[in-house]
Amino acid sequence: MLSGVTLRSGTRCVAPFYEAPWLDDGTPEQAGLLGQLRSEFPCVPFGVPYAPEAVVDGWRKSLAAPVDERDASLDESDDLLHGYACVGEWSLVRQTDFAIEIALEYPLASSIARLVRVIRADPNGPAIDFSLKVEARRKTRRPMGLHPNLALPSIAGALRIQPGAFRFGVAHPAGPEPGVSRAAPGAVFEQLDQVPLRAGGTAAFDRLPFAHDTEEIIQLCGIDGSVVLTDDASSVAYRLTWDASVLPSLLLWVSNRGRTYRPWNGRNLCLGVEPVASAFELGCRPSLSANPINARGIPTAVPVDPGQPVEIAYRFEVLME
């Protein structure tokens, strides 16, 4: 995971990424991903298993579906939160003044063999170029995603989200935080400023943070591989671009002080800006089976064959206003 990233444009420096507040405040160390939740990381596979009864009716069959033998069987590492990449010990392959290459061998039982990650600072401007290569042991499919996390400003509505063109959006079919999340579970929408609410009506999700405390996840499906995020409070904008032919959706995780239990403690304020080929973060089973997203022609998993690795390129850059 990236940590402590600063990007410089002229004489100005910005630190766009989020790091979990409990990492250095004396909170007892958390297990798994939460123990090292920082900045940006890859997710293979993307998500974690959900119980079918947690989601609305239109999604339950997908969560209960068995995994097709053609996708190769799941193993324990497929059920880790956002995959083994988040907890495994990566190895240094090579390092230069501007780039680092690291690799991770997956457990022998996994259909995924290895990930190779390259992170390169652009010497000509405030930007970082990334690549992720996924190698397989057996012919398989898995939900995959990238997980950049931005620190949200403290002023309500100060961050504007301007996604590229997308076909449709969907609200999380469970509501990521029961009793707190306000988006109507499973609702489909066409504009980010008109997301249906559980209580009726719509709300704008293109301006963050919200004035109220909540946790929300929405997925923009069939997107063109770009999003611009502008912080009006600090007059700086960021652009994320990626290969949408591999990852055709953008998941937006809005953590808006809505989780009051440990280690979140009602203080977490961040935006996950996550290119994915996945059915939300619901884990392998619904992403590999028929679901309401791939039924509309948007893939929710990535095929990968031995000897033919999948490579995903993406770029994060600062656009000073």
N, C-alpha and C positions, 0 to 999 in steps of 0.2 A: 504494500500500500504506500502511496505517496504520503509524505508528512512534511509540515513546515515549509510549504511552497510559497515563494514570493516571486512575482513577475515584475520586471522593471520596464517602464516606457519613458524614455528621456530621464528626467530627474525624479519621476514619480514611481513609487513601488506600491503594489497591491497584493493582498493575500486573499484570494477568492475562496479557498476551500475551507471546509468545516472539519473540525476534530471534536469528537465527543467530549463533553465537559467533565465526565467522570474519569477520564484517563489520567488526570493529574491533580485531582482535588482530594485525594485521600480515600475515595470510595474503594472498598475491597475489589480486587481484580475480578472482572467478569469472565465467564467461560466463553469460548468460541469467538465468533465474530464481534460480539459486543465488547470484548476485552481489548479490541484493537481497531475500533471503528474510526477510520480516518479518510479524508480527502478523496481518494479514487482507487478503485480496484476492479479486477475482472471477476465474473461470476459464472462458473462452469461446474455443474448446471446452475441455472438461475432459480432462486426461490427455495421453498421449504414446504413439506407436505402440510396440507390443510385437511381438516375433517369435512366430509361432504355436507354434514348438517350445518356447518358454519355459513354456507353460502345460500343465495336465493335459488329458487327452484330451477331456473333455467340453466344453472351451472352444476347442479348436484350430480347429474349423470356423468359429466366429464371427470369430476373428482373421484368418482367410484369406479371408473373404467380400469380394467386390467391393462398392463403394458403389453403391446404387440411384440411377439417374439422377434419380429424383424428389426426391432429397435435395440435388441440385446437386453438382457435382464438388468434390473437395478441392483446396486449393492449399497452397503451402508453409507458410503461417501456421497451417494446421490441424494441422501436425505439430510445432509448437513445444510445449515442456513447459508444459501448462496454458494455452496460447493466447497470442495476440498481446497480450492485456491485461496480461500479466506483464512485457513488455519494451518496449511502445510508449510514446511520449511523450504523456501526457495533457495536456489544456488546461483551464485554469480557466474555468468558465462564470460562476459567481457565488460570493460568499462573504459570510456574515453573522457575527455574534458567535457563533452556535451551529451554523452549518451551512456546508458547502462542497459545491458541485456541480462535477464535472469530467467531461470527455468525451474519448473516443478514437475517431478515425477509423481504420477498418481498411483494409488494403491493397486496392487496387481489384480485385484478382483474387479477393478473399474474398467468399463469399456473405453474410457478416456485414458490415453497413455501418458501424455505430457503436454504442458503448456510452456510456451516461450513468449516472453514479454519484453518489448523494447520501448524504452522511454527516452526521448531525445529533446533536449532544449534547443529551440531554434536560435542560432547565434545572431540572426538578423532582425529579431523582433520578439515581443513578449508573447511567446507561444510555446506549447509543448506538443510534439508529435508522438503518437503511440502506435504500436502494433501488437496484436495478440495472435499467436499461432496455436491452433488446437490440433493435436495429433491423436489418432484413435488406435486402439488395439484390435477392435472389431468394428465391422460396419454397424453404425448406430445413428441415432438422432438424440439430441439433448436440447432443452431450452438453454439459451446462453444470453449473457448481457454484460454491460459495462456499468460501473456504478460511481460516476463522479458525484460528489456531495458539495454543495455550495453553502457557505454560511449566509444566512438571511440577515438583512439589516434589521435594526430594532424598530424602525418607524413603520407602522402599518401601511401596506400598499406601496412601499418604496421600490420594490423590485418588480419590473415588468417582464413578463414572459412572452416572447414572440416566436412561436414555433413556425417551422416551414409548413408548406401545404401538407395536410393529412386528410385521409378519407373519412374517418369517423373517430370519435372518442368513446370510451366506456369507463364508467365508474366502478370501483372495486366491488366485486359481487358479495363480499361479506361486510364491507366497512372495516378498515384495518384496526379500528379501536371501537369495540361494541359499546354503544351508549354514548359515544363521543363524536364519531364521524358523522358528518351531515349530508354528504352526497348520497343520492338514492342508489342503493346497491344494484349493480348490473345495468344501470340506465345508460342508454346510448345518446350521444349528443354530437353536434356538428361544429360548435364554436366553443373555444375555451372560456369565453366570458358568459356562457349560458349553460352551465352544468346543472342538471336537475338535482333537486334536493329531496331528501327523505320526507321532509315536512310539507313538500309542495313548492312550486315555483322554481326559480333557478338562481344561481349565484355566479359571480365572476371569479374564475380561478386563474386569471392572468395577471393578478396583482397580489403580491405577497410581501410580508406575512399578513395573515388575517388578523383582524382586531380581536377576534374571539379565539379561545383555545380549542384546538382540534387536531386530529390526525387524518389525513386523506391520501388516497392513492387513485390516480386516474391513468388510463393508457390511451395515447394518441396513436391510432393504428393506420398503417399505410402512409407514414410520414416520409418526407423527401430527404431526410438525413441531415437536418440542420435545425438549430434553435439559437436565438439570441436572447440574452438575459441582461437587462439594463438596470443598474442600481441608480435611481434618480438622486438618492441622498448623497452619493459620493461621485456622481457624474462619471461613471465607468460602465462599460458594457463588456460582456463576454460572449463568445460564439463557440459553440460545439458543433463540429461536423463529423460525420461517420459514414461508413459504407452501408447504406440502407438496403442494398441487395442482399445482405446477410442478416442485418438487424432492422426489420421493417417497422418497428414501433418505438415509441418513446414513453417510458413510464415516468410519471412525476410523483415522487414521494414527498408529501408536505408534512413535515414534523413540526407542528405549531403549538408546542407546550401542552399537547393533549394527553400525554401519558404521565400520570402522577405517581406511579409506583417506581421503585428502584430499578435501575440506576437513573431513569429519566427524570423523576422528581419534578415534573411540571416546568422544566427549564429548557428543554431541548428545542432548538430553533434552526432548522436546516431544510434544504431542498435537494432531494436526490433527483438528478437529471440523467435518466438511465436508458440508453439505447438497448433494445431487447428484441429477441425472437423468443417470445414466451407468452403464456397466459398469466398475466400479472406475475406475482411472486408465489403462485399457488403450488409450485413444485412440478416434478416430472410428469406425473400421471395425467393431469388435465392438459398440459402442454402437448403431450404426445398423442392424446386422443382427440376425437371430435369435440370442439368447444365453440361457443358463440363468436369467437374472434376468427378462427381459421375457417369457420363455416361461411364467412364473408370474404374469403380469399386471401387473408393475411396469415402467413406462416407463423407458427408459435414454437418452432423448434428448428434446429440447424442440423442437416445431415452431414456426416463426416465419415470417410472411409480410410482404412489403413493405407498408407502410401500416398494419400491425397489430403494433406492437412488443410484446414480452413484458416485463412488469414484475414484478420479484421484490422483495418487502418482507421484511425480517428485523430482529431486535432482539437485542442483547446487553446483559444487565443483571446487576448485582451484587445478591446476596441475602445480606445480613449475617446470620450466625447468632447 
